[in-house]
Amino acid sequence: ILKINFVLILFVACSTSSNLDDENLPNNDTESNIIENQELNSIISNEGPLTLLALGDSYTIGEGVNEDERWPNQFIQVAYENGVDFSSSRIIAETGWKSYDLINAIESSNFEKKYDYVSLLIGVNNQFNSRPVNEFKNDLDKLLVSINDLKKKSGSVLIISIPDWGSSPFGEGFDRNEISNEINTFNNSLKSFANINGLKYVDVTEISRRAINEPNLITDDNLHPSGEMYLEWAKKIFQVWID
């Protein structure tokens, strides 16, 4: 009887010890999940808002309108309202710049990072100053080299058509048909450039031509778009580029 009791006590003790050891063993699945969640949270926290680089001339810097009415800044607001978060845009543009002025400005600028999205709107001053279209085409190729160095990924570059300034009150003293035809020629070059290089293209020219009958689309200088026109651009650009 004593022997039987001793064996039973020993069996129970071993069984209890085994259960305690099992409880103290780490759960590999749980630890793995914790590590995966930590890595995921780290990735999410490092993503942050998207970045935008807008290259151009007076139509990008927003000559004659408030800073918040420029098309890049209104685009960011439109994107936010549609659930896409951008940080404030970086704009490299000046009134009067031709394509080669923009090339020089990019070369002299400091860039500490690459951008999620890059836009290009240039050429109206080439047309206004009667610069050759072939010269413009060559400048576009040079600009693309710089843009490719500044973008993060493919499919993130947008080419924006040149507005028709002849439809503004300022254009009344010029041959509007000639201006329109020349703008079309430059825009055809832009569209072909976009297609050949796999870039997105958006037409804002037709919106600008409505200004001949809609004075609210032009700012007080009688030449440049108003904030209202830029908002229409921003909405269309979002639809083509992001939506």
N, C-alpha and C positions, 0 to 999 in steps of 0.2 A: 504493500500500500504506500509506504514511504517513497519507494522508487517511482511509482506511478505519479504521485503528487509532485515529485521533483521534476519529472519530465514535463508534466502539464505546466508548471510554473515557468520552466525554461522556455517552452513553446510560446506562451503568452508574452513573455518578456521580449523575445526575439521579434515576435509579430508587432508589438508596440513600437520597438526601436525602429523597425522597418518603416512603419507608418510615419513616425516623426521625421525620419530621414527624407521620405518622399515629400513631405510638406516643406522642408527646408530647401529642396532642390529648386534652382531657378527655372522659370517658365520661358523656354527659348522663344516660343511664339510671341509672348508678350514683349520680351526685350526687343525682338526683331521689329515689332510694330512700332515700339517707342522710337527706335532709331530711324525707321522710315518716316515717321511723322515729323521728327526733328529735321531731317534732311528736306522734306517737302516744305516745312515752314520756312526754312532758310532760303530755299529757292524763291518762294513767294515774296518774302520780305526784300529780296534783292532785285526783283523785277521793277517795281515802281512804275510811275506814269511813263507813257510813251514820249519820245522826243521828236521835235519837228525843226527842220532847217528850211527856211524859205529864201530862195535866191531870186533877185530880180532888179526892178527899177522903181519908178514912182508908183506903179500899180501894186507893188508889194509893200513898199514902205508906207503907202497910204497918204499920198500928198493931198493936203486939204481937209483931212478928216482927223478925228481924235484917235489916239493910239488904240483904244478898245474897238474902234470901227474898222481897223485894217482887216483885210480878208483873213490873214493867218490867225489873228486873235479871235475873230468871229467863228472861224472854222473850229478852233479849240472849244469854244462854247457850244457849238452845234454838236460836236463829237461827244462832249460831256453829257448833253441832254439825251444822247442816244446810247449812253452807257459805255463810252470809250474815253478813258482818262489820259489826257495829254498834259505835260508840264508846259510852262510858258514857252513860246516859240523863240528861236533865234533867227533874226532877219538880217540878211546881208543884201542891202539894196539902197539905191540912191536915185533921186530924181535926175533924169537926163542921162543915166548910164546906158551905153550901148553894150553889145555882147562882149567886146574886148575889154571894156571897163570892168565888167563883172569878173572876167578872168583874172585881171590884175588884182582886184580886191580880194578874191579868194586866195590867190597866191600869197598875199601879204597878211592874211588873217591867221590867227592861232586857233587850232582845233585840238582840244584835249580829249575829245571823244567822238564816236561815230553816232549817227542819228538813225532812228527807226524809220523816219519818213523825210524825204527831200523833195522839194518842189522847185520848178524852174519856170519863171515867166519873164521873158526878155525878148527884145527885138523891135519894139515900137520906135525907139530912137534911131535904130538902124534905118528903118523905113522913113522916118521924118527927115533924117539927114541924107537921104538918097544913097545910102551905102549899098554896095552890091550884094545880091542875095547869096552868091557863091561865097563871099567873105563870111556872111552870117552862117552858112552851112559849115564852113571850116571851124568857126568859133564854137559851134555846137559840139563838134567832135572833141574839141579841147575841153569844153565844160564837162562833158561826160566822163572824161578821165578823172577830173577832180571829184565829180559826184560819186563815182564808183569807189573812190578812196574814202568818202565820207558817209556812205550808207552802210547800214548793218546787214541788210539782206536783199535778195532779189525781189522784184515786184513792189518795191517801196518808193519808187521814183515817179513823180507826176510831172508831165509837161502841160503847161496851161497856155491856151491860145492867146494871141495878141488882141486886145480890144480895139474896136474901130473908133478912134478919136474923131474921125470925120462926122460922126453922128452927134457930137456934142455941139453946144452953141458956138464954141471956139472954131469949130470946123466949117461954120457957115461961110467964112471968107475964103475957103479953098474949094477945089474941085472935089466934091464928095465922092463922085463915082470913081475918080482916079485913085483917091485914098483907099476906097473900099477894095478896088481891084488889087492894089499893091499889098494891102493887109492880107488879102486872100492868098496872094503868092507866098508871102512869108509864112502864113499859117500852114499852107500846104507843105512847105519845107519842114515845119515843126512836126506836123502829123506824120510825114514820111520818116523823119528822124526817130520818132517814138515807135513806129511800127517796126522799123529795121532793128532797133535795139531792144525790143521787147518791153517798152515803157508804157505806162498808162498815159492817156491823153484826154483832156477835158476841154470842151468848147465853151468859152464864156463870151465869145465875140457876138453871138446873136443876142445875148442879154444886153450888151453894150449898145447895140444898134437900136434898141427900143428907146434910147435916150432922146432920139430925135423927136419923139412924140410924148415922152415922159420926163419932163424937166426935173422931177424929184429924184431921178437916178444920177444926177450930176451935182457936184458940190459947188460952193460959191465961186470958185475960180472959173466956172463955165467950161472946164476941160476934163477934170478928173472925176472918177466915180464917187458917188456919195456913199455913206455908210449903208444906205438901203440897198444900193446895187451890190456892194461888197457882201452883204448878207445873202443875197441870191446866189452869188458866186460860191460862198462858203457852203451853202446847202447842196449845190450841185456837185461841188468838189468832194464833199463827204460821200455823196451817193456813188460817185464814180470810183473814188479812191479807197474808201473804207467799207462802206455799207455792203 
